[in-house]
Amino acid sequence: MKVTLIATVLDAADHIGGFLASIDAQTRRPDEVVIVDGGSTDGTRSTLAGAERVVIVESAGANIAQGRNLALAAATHEIIAVADADCSYDAGWLAALLAPIDAGADVAMGWTEPVVASFLDVVASSLGLPLSPDHIDEGSYMPSARSVAFRREAIDAVGGYPEWLAIGEDMWVNHRWRERSFDMRLAPGAVARWTMRPDLGATWMQYVRYARGDGQAQLYPERHALRFAVYTGLLVALGSRRTWPKALAAAGGTVYAREPLARARGRSRTATERAACVVAVPALMAFTDAAKMAGYVLGLTDRLRGRVGRGPAQP
């Protein structure tokens, strides 16, 4: 079974070297590596040019979906592994990722672990990254393109990555695979190590962009509607003169933050950090929820004003 590993990059000079080194150190190396450069100007291109066994495709201005489709077109093998140049990979990553494909799966879903170097990393990673694969449901898990592999016929069946969508293209593909009942299996040993955003400003923009993509692609409308309803109710409760609405809001907030708080405490490195999580986790959840609401409104506005393509008919 031969596999092509694909990735897209743009101004990745700070980490492209580490990414390439982790791919080169795989116990099961890819038979081919295809990387699409979206127009880097920071030295990324020279690093790529010096790498062995890497096919480089240059396409200035290409978004991620366009870059991935270009990489797919250049790939010569029927099994595709997708990686992210922002990540580094354990030496056994690709071997573990290919195991479900070897066993007959259409799609193999890898795992993401955060690089925890600060307290912000501890708290931010708790919002979206479970502590271990044991905490997820294989039947509903939506893998990130940081760590996924698939048979070419699976991506061809959904028309490739949606080039009309600037972000969230991997989630769009996941939904199409789920709708078509492709065989999607977890590869818990396929670990991608992902560096979190360095500060609150970058974290805000991360969630704005994610939610904007949801709005553009009409993903998770019920989830976003519920978020708006919950925070509207919270504001009403806090403005009430009665005690019970405030108590109800506090109880609801405790339940809402329970799982992220458990994750953050599990990743905390000191007793001080574990104690601080009680305040920091709910605060960051409210912060990122505000970013999601802002982003979703922007995405819906983009769609209504025709600033984004509406994509092909749904399967």
N, C-alpha and C positions, 0 to 999 in steps of 0.2 A: 504494500500500500504506500504510494508516494503522496507526499503532501506539500502544498505550497503555502507558505506563511505570508500574509499580506498585512501591510500597515500603511497609514498615511502620516505625514509629518508636515509641520509648518513652524519654522523658527524654533527648532528643538535642540539648539546647540548645547544647552545646559545638561541635557540628559540623554541625547541620542547615543553617545558613546557607551554609557552604562546599559542602555537597552540592547544595543548590538552585541555587547560582551555577554549579556545574559542569554541571548539567543544562541550565540556561538558556543556557549558552555552547556547546551542541552545534551543530556545523555542520548536522546533520540533527536538528532538534528533534522530540521526541515530539508527536504530535497531541493527546495527552491525558496528564495526570499524575494518578494516583490514589494518595493516601497515607493509610494507616490509622494512626491514633494510638491506641495501646493504653492511654491514660490518663495522659499526661504531666502532671507537676506543676511542671516546672522552666522554663517559658517556651517550650517547643517549640511549643505550640499557637499562641501569638501570632505567632511567626515564620512558621508555616505560613499563618496567616490573612492575613498581609501579602504572600504570594507570589501572583503572577499565574498564571492558567491551571492552578491546582492544585485538584483535587477532594479535599476532606478528609472522611474517614469516621472518626467517633469510636466506639471500642468498648473501654471501660475493662475491663482484665483479659484481653483477648484474647491468646492466645499467637501466635507468629509464623505458624504454619500457618493459624490462624483468621483472622488479619489479612490474609494473602495471599488467602484464599478470599473474604473480604469485598471486597477490592480487585478481584478477578476478576469478582465479581458486579456491581460498579459500573462496570467497564470497558465501553466501547461498541464497541471495535474487536476484530478477530479475531487480530491479531498483538499479543503481549504481551512486553514487555521487563521484566525484574526487576532492580532495583538495591537497594543497601544504603546506608542513610543514614550508615553509618560510613565510607563511601568517598567519594573524589572521582574524577572521570572526565575523561580526556583529551577534548578537543573533538571528536575524530573517533570517540569510543567507539560511539555509537549507530549511526552510518553503517556502521562496520565490523561491528557485531554483526548488523545486518540483512542484510548481504551474502549470507550462506549461506541465509537465509530467501528472499531474492529469487531465489536460484539453485535453489530447490526443497526445501531442507532442512525438516524438521519442527522441529528444535531447533538453535539456534546457541549455541555454547559460547564464552564470552568468557574473558578472561585476567586474573589477579590479580598485581599487583606490590606488594611491600611498601614502605612508607615507611620508609626506613632513617635513623633519627636517633640511634641509640645502638648500642653493641656488643651489647646484648641483642637489638636488632632484627636485627642481622646473624646472630646465632646462632639465634634463634627462627625466623626466616623460612626458614632452611636445612632445617628439619625437615619442612616440608610444601609449600614453594613452589619449584618448579624455577626455574632461572635464566632460562629462556626457553621459548616454545612449542615450540622445536626439540627440547626434552628430554622431550616427552610423546608418548604414543601416542593418536592421535585415536580409535581404535577402543575404547579402554577408559577414556578420560578421564571423570571425573565432575565436571561443572561446579558451582561454587558459585553460589548464588542472588545473589551479588554482581554477577554478570555473565552473564546467560543470557536468551535470547529463544526464544519458541516459538509455534506456531500454537495457537489455542484448542482445536482438536480433540485435540491431543496431551495437554494437561492434563486435558481432559474424559475422555479414554479411560482415565486411571488414577484417576479419581474426585477430582481436585483434590489439594490438599495434605492430608496426614494430620493431622487436628485432634487426634487422640488422642496425638500425639507432640509433646513440648514443644521438642525440638531435634533436628536431623538430618533435618528434613522434606524438605530439598532433595535429600539423598542417597537418601532413600526413593523420591522421585519419579524420580531418575536410574535407580535399579535397575529400577523398573517400565518405564521407557522402553527400557532395554537389553533387558529380557526380551521386550518386544513388538516389538523390532527397528525402532524409529523411526529415521529418518534424522537422525543427530546429527553435525553438522560443526563443526569448530573455526573460530573467528573470532579469529586471533592478534592482530589489530590492535585488538580491543575491550578496552582496558586499564582495569581498575579499580584505583585506588591505595588500599591498605588499611593502616591504622595498626595496628601490632602492639600487644599488651598492654604496659602500661607497666612492669610489675615481675614478679618471680617468683611472687608470690601470685596475681596475676591470670592469669598463664600457667598455673599449676597448675589454677585453677578452669576455665579455658578447656578444657583437655584432660579434666578430670573430666566436664564437661558434655557434651563431644562423645562420650566413651566411654559415658557413661550413656545417651545417646540411642541408641547402637549396641545396648546391652544391652536397652533397652526395645523396640526395633524388630527385634531379632535380625539386625542387620547385621554382616557380617564376622566370623562366629563362628570360622572357621578362623584368621583373623589374630590374634584375641584369644587363642585357645587356644594358638597357637604362642608368643605373647609370654609367657604364663604358663610354658610348658614351657621356653623358653630361659632365663628368669631363675631358674627352679628348678634347671636344670642348671648355671647359673653359680654359684649358691650352693654347690652340691655340689662343683663343681670348686675353688672357692676354699677350701673346707673340707678338701680332700683333702691328705694328706701327700705325695703324689707330685707330681712336677714336670710330667709330661705333661698332666694335666687343666688345670692353670693355663695352660700354653703353648697348649693347644687353645682355651681360653676367650679368651685374648688375641688369637689369630689370628681367631677368630670375631668378636670385638668390633671388630677392625680392619676387617674386611669390612663389617660392619653399619654402621659410621660413615663408610665411605669416601665415599659419595655426598653425604650431608649436609655432610661436611667440605669437599668440593669446592665445594658451593654457597656455604658460608659464606666460604671463601677468595675466591670470585668476587665476593662482595658486600663484602668487607672494604675499608676505606677507607685503611688504613695497613699498613705492614709489621708493626708491633706487633700489630695486630688479627689479621693472618694467622697470626702465630706463636701467639697466645693461643687461636686456634680449635682447635688440636690438643688442648688440655685442655677448653676450654669446650663444644665440640660434644658429645663423648661424655658429659660430665657432665650437660648439659641433656637429652640423649636419655634417659639413665637416669631423670632427674627426671620428664620427661613420660611415660615409659613407666610409672612408678609411678602417676602420676595417671590414666593410661588404665586400668590394672588396677583401681585403686580405683573409678573411674567405672563400669567395665563390671560389676563386682560389684554396685554400687548399682542399675544398670539391670536386671540380672537379678532382683535382689531385688524391685524395683518391679513387674516383670512377674509374678513368682511370687505376690506378695501382692495382685495385682489393683489396684495403684495407677495403672496406665496401661492404656488400652484396647488390645486386641490387634489392632485394625484390621480392615479388610475382608479377605476371602479373596484370596490372591495370584493374579494373572492366570496 
